[in-house]
Amino acid sequence: MKPEVTTDFQTGQAEIFKNPILERLTKTDPISNIIVYGLVNAALVYVAIGVMGLSVWAFLGLFVFGLFFWTFAEYMLHRFVFHWVTEAKWSQRFHFIMHGAHHNYPTDKDRLLMPPVPGIILASLLFGMFYVVFWLAGYTQLVYGFFPGFFIGYLLYSFVHRATHVMRPPKRFRDLWHHHSLHHYKYPNKAFGVSNTFWDKVFGTMPPKKEKKKA
């Protein structure tokens, strides 16, 4: 039987690595993320406008497109990468490091955000991928406007995600908080959207409507 993401959970913290240095790199806090990622995004904006010569309006258009595209990437990554697990030991290890530890310990506050070191590495890989795509399309310079929006979209998602685990839901966002709770505690194969429910509606992975009534 194919292994699946579990709804069983524990309190406390996961141990991802035995090595204390690697283990420390899996943890972070909001202030560190705001400072590090804020500086990186400021540098990207400067390069886009000050070095690559994008106009402010062109930058804003690409930024908004990148922001929207992140919501799609958020859904696809969560559903098909973070929830991908097989009987192979290496894939189970990959899953545990990337996402399984979070499902096992959903209240582990130190791991509700992507730590800066692995975050910058992943962001660099994604930038390289998008760079190739824009280069093949013949519009290489446009990636410098697109990627800051994509990156900010990720940061907004990450802080919304953290808030759903550590804060009581604001009245206006109660359904969104409930949506993510259902993913963790009842329907791990549904409700993949965290910052929004749009793509769950598009791809048919919304939890049953009765659950909304119970909320």
PLY file of the C-alpha trace (Angstrom):
ply
format ascii 1.0
element vertex 215
property float x
property float y
property float z
element edge 214
property int vertex1
property int vertex2
end_header
0.00 0.00 0.00
1.34 3.43 -0.94
2.32 5.48 2.13
0.21 8.56 2.70
0.54 11.76 4.67
-0.88 11.11 8.11
-3.36 13.06 10.19
-1.69 11.74 13.36
0.27 14.44 15.13
2.30 15.16 18.24
3.18 18.24 20.25
6.75 19.42 20.72
9.46 19.52 18.07
10.63 17.11 15.41
14.24 16.00 15.15
15.18 16.17 11.49
18.98 15.80 11.69
21.26 14.26 14.29
23.95 16.80 13.42
23.36 19.89 15.62
24.51 22.34 12.93
22.19 20.91 10.29
19.40 20.71 12.85
19.84 24.40 13.68
19.58 25.30 10.00
16.07 23.79 9.90
14.79 26.35 12.41
14.06 30.05 12.14
11.97 32.90 13.52
9.90 35.68 11.87
12.41 38.49 12.52
15.28 36.60 10.85
13.12 35.87 7.82
11.91 39.45 7.49
15.48 40.81 7.60
17.14 38.27 5.30
14.38 37.90 2.73
13.57 41.61 2.90
17.15 42.50 1.93
17.15 39.91 -0.86
13.93 41.28 -2.32
15.15 44.87 -2.05
18.24 43.85 -4.02
16.08 42.15 -6.66
13.94 45.29 -7.08
17.08 47.41 -7.45
18.49 45.09 -10.10
15.19 45.04 -12.01
14.78 48.83 -12.19
18.26 50.22 -11.57
20.36 47.71 -13.51
18.10 45.97 -16.04
16.26 49.19 -16.83
12.67 48.01 -16.42
10.19 50.87 -16.17
8.22 51.15 -12.95
4.99 50.18 -14.73
6.60 47.21 -16.45
8.05 46.10 -13.14
4.69 46.43 -11.37
2.92 44.42 -14.08
5.47 41.63 -13.91
5.45 41.78 -10.12
1.68 41.28 -9.96
1.92 38.42 -12.46
4.64 36.79 -10.34
2.53 37.27 -7.23
-0.44 35.53 -8.86
1.73 32.78 -10.33
3.00 32.01 -6.83
-0.52 31.01 -5.75
-0.52 28.37 -8.50
2.99 27.22 -7.56
1.96 27.06 -3.89
-0.83 24.63 -4.74
1.19 22.48 -7.14
4.25 22.25 -4.89
2.17 21.39 -1.84
0.09 18.79 -3.62
2.62 17.08 -5.90
6.02 17.67 -4.28
5.53 18.04 -0.54
2.90 15.28 -0.45
4.81 12.93 -2.73
5.86 9.86 -0.76
6.42 6.24 -1.80
7.54 3.02 -0.16
11.16 3.86 -1.00
13.12 4.86 2.12
14.83 7.79 0.40
11.50 9.28 -0.71
10.10 8.92 2.81
13.18 10.71 4.14
12.78 13.45 1.53
9.12 13.82 2.46
9.86 13.99 6.18
12.49 16.71 5.73
10.40 18.80 3.32
6.95 18.45 4.83
6.30 15.30 6.85
7.85 16.71 10.01
5.40 19.61 9.82
2.43 17.26 9.60
3.77 15.20 12.50
4.50 18.30 14.62
2.16 21.04 13.32
2.70 23.29 16.36
6.51 23.33 16.08
6.88 27.14 15.90
10.53 27.03 14.86
9.67 25.24 11.61
6.61 27.12 10.39
8.75 29.31 8.11
11.45 28.37 5.60
14.84 29.03 7.27
17.06 31.54 5.41
19.89 29.20 4.34
17.79 26.49 2.61
15.36 29.22 1.56
18.02 31.17 -0.34
19.28 27.95 -1.95
15.79 27.00 -3.13
15.08 30.57 -4.29
18.30 30.55 -6.32
17.32 27.27 -8.00
13.87 28.61 -8.82
15.31 31.86 -10.15
17.63 29.85 -12.39
14.69 27.82 -13.68
12.61 30.91 -14.45
15.64 32.60 -16.01
15.96 29.75 -18.49
12.23 29.93 -19.30
12.33 33.69 -19.95
15.59 33.31 -21.90
14.08 30.68 -24.16
11.12 33.01 -24.72
13.51 35.80 -25.69
12.65 38.13 -22.79
15.42 37.43 -20.31
15.26 40.83 -18.57
11.61 40.32 -17.62
12.51 37.63 -15.08
13.91 40.39 -12.88
10.43 41.88 -12.53
8.59 38.57 -12.32
10.70 36.88 -9.66
10.38 39.55 -6.90
6.59 39.18 -7.14
6.89 35.40 -7.01
9.22 35.65 -4.00
6.98 38.12 -2.15
4.04 35.82 -2.86
5.94 33.03 -1.15
6.75 35.24 1.85
3.13 36.33 2.24
2.04 32.69 2.05
4.64 31.64 4.62
3.50 34.20 7.17
-0.17 33.35 6.58
0.76 29.71 7.10
2.51 30.49 10.36
-0.43 32.57 11.53
-2.88 29.70 10.92
-0.88 27.60 13.37
-0.12 30.11 16.12
-2.96 32.67 16.08
-6.68 32.62 16.55
-8.36 33.32 13.20
-9.42 36.90 12.46
-13.16 36.97 11.78
-12.70 37.75 8.08
-10.30 34.83 7.58
-11.98 32.18 9.71
-12.81 30.02 6.66
-9.18 30.13 5.50
-7.91 29.06 8.94
-10.49 26.26 8.99
-9.49 25.21 5.47
-5.90 24.59 6.53
-6.93 22.86 9.76
-9.01 20.39 7.75
-5.94 19.64 5.63
-3.88 18.82 8.71
-6.36 16.99 10.88
-8.93 15.39 8.60
-8.28 15.61 4.85
-4.54 15.50 4.08
-5.32 14.86 0.40
-7.52 17.94 0.10
-7.25 21.65 0.94
-3.75 22.17 -0.44
-4.11 25.93 -0.69
-2.89 27.85 2.36
-2.99 31.53 1.42
-6.13 31.02 -0.69
-8.67 28.38 -1.73
-8.88 29.35 -5.43
-6.84 26.48 -6.89
-8.53 23.91 -4.65
-11.81 25.00 -6.25
-10.29 24.87 -9.74
-8.81 21.38 -9.30
-11.60 19.87 -7.19
-9.72 19.36 -3.93
-11.98 21.35 -1.64
-13.09 19.54 1.55
-16.74 18.47 1.66
-19.15 21.40 1.96
-20.64 19.96 5.16
-17.37 20.74 6.92
-17.84 24.45 6.25
-21.26 24.28 7.85
-19.82 22.59 10.94
-17.24 25.35 11.31
0 1
1 2
2 3
3 4
4 5
5 6
6 7
7 8
8 9
9 10
10 11
11 12
12 13
13 14
14 15
15 16
16 17
17 18
18 19
19 20
20 21
21 22
22 23
23 24
24 25
25 26
26 27
27 28
28 29
29 30
30 31
31 32
32 33
33 34
34 35
35 36
36 37
37 38
38 39
39 40
40 41
41 42
42 43
43 44
44 45
45 46
46 47
47 48
48 49
49 50
50 51
51 52
52 53
53 54
54 55
55 56
56 57
57 58
58 59
59 60
60 61
61 62
62 63
63 64
64 65
65 66
66 67
67 68
68 69
69 70
70 71
71 72
72 73
73 74
74 75
75 76
76 77
77 78
78 79
79 80
80 81
81 82
82 83
83 84
84 85
85 86
86 87
87 88
88 89
89 90
90 91
91 92
92 93
93 94
94 95
95 96
96 97
97 98
98 99
99 100
100 101
101 102
102 103
103 104
104 105
105 106
106 107
107 108
108 109
109 110
110 111
111 112
112 113
113 114
114 115
115 116
116 117
117 118
118 119
119 120
120 121
121 122
122 123
123 124
124 125
125 126
126 127
127 128
128 129
129 130
130 131
131 132
132 133
133 134
134 135
135 136
136 137
137 138
138 139
139 140
140 141
141 142
142 143
143 144
144 145
145 146
146 147
147 148
148 149
149 150
150 151
151 152
152 153
153 154
154 155
155 156
156 157
157 158
158 159
159 160
160 161
161 162
162 163
163 164
164 165
165 166
166 167
167 168
168 169
169 170
170 171
171 172
172 173
173 174
174 175
175 176
176 177
177 178
178 179
179 180
180 181
181 182
182 183
183 184
184 185
185 186
186 187
187 188
188 189
189 190
190 191
191 192
192 193
193 194
194 195
195 196
196 197
197 198
198 199
199 200
200 201
201 202
202 203
203 204
204 205
205 206
206 207
207 208
208 209
209 210
210 211
211 212
212 213
213 214
